[in-house]
Amino acid sequence: MTSDGGDPVAAPRGTRLLQTLEKGLQLLSLFDHDHQQWSPRELREATGESKTTVLRITKTLESQGYLARDPNGSGKLRLGTSIVKLAYVTFSHGELVRVSEPFMNRLSEMTNETVALTVQIEQGSIALLSAITPRYLRPYSPIGRIARPVLQTASGKIFVAFGPEDGWDKAIAEAAPLDGRHKEADRQLLRKRLVEARERGIAFDFAESSDEISGVAAALFGADGRVRATLTVLAPVERFGPAEIPGYVDAIRLVSAELSQELGAPSERVTFVGGQQS
């Protein structure tokens, strides 16, 4: 027996979710250069799914930003900004990953810890591009994961710190909302950490994004002198104490300066990120 959406009524929840996911991906695959917009009726005809199923799937994809309505009022659907973000990560930074990999390998060898390369997708969100893990690290974010709120991560602190100051308040509010669990002191501490990150070119995550993992991130500067990406050394909290941190900081400063130079950063930026050894 099936529902009007074609899903087996008696199927386990996990199976139904996978079936819905598969249908959603098949629907997204219909959008290409020659078919950039589809009406709900056209999607029903192309997929063979019921009106109810197509409506449910398109509403979900719209809510997550993978589909958007034609702004001209035609009612047709087009690909949304979430698809653009994924494409941006996939294509725009391929060369960055290639250039960074040998430097990441060196940093991982120097610290014997996980090293991650992260970029900013837009103000308020970052994405992990690449990671090298010599030792098992759990939990850990998958490649391509878009992280929010950004100030829970060391990389996020770097991007916000070097961004426009008028964006600081929003990032701080997202990371430390004023409710029963967070006080104004939390906001002041986050602002202090942003100032330190901008002054030093590095930032820390003291088990803020995960109870089990801490890290230190350093800015990678591009030819325009702006932060293009970050390198992060990640370690379990038990290996991220006063005895280990100075070594991690020195290693990440050295490698980040060399990689920034490889990326064409101005000499003063290279000196800034690499010249402040602990």
PyMOL commands that set and color helices and strands:
alter all, ss='L'
color gray80, all
select helices_A, chain A and resi 13-28+40-47+51-63+81-92+94-111+150-152+154-161+165-175+184-200+237-239+245-262+267-274
alter helices_A, ss='H'
color red, helices_A
select strands_A, chain A and resi 67-69+77-79+114-122+125-132+146-147+202-210+213-221+227-236
alter strands_A, ss='S'
color yellow, strands_A
deselect
rebuild
show_as cartoon
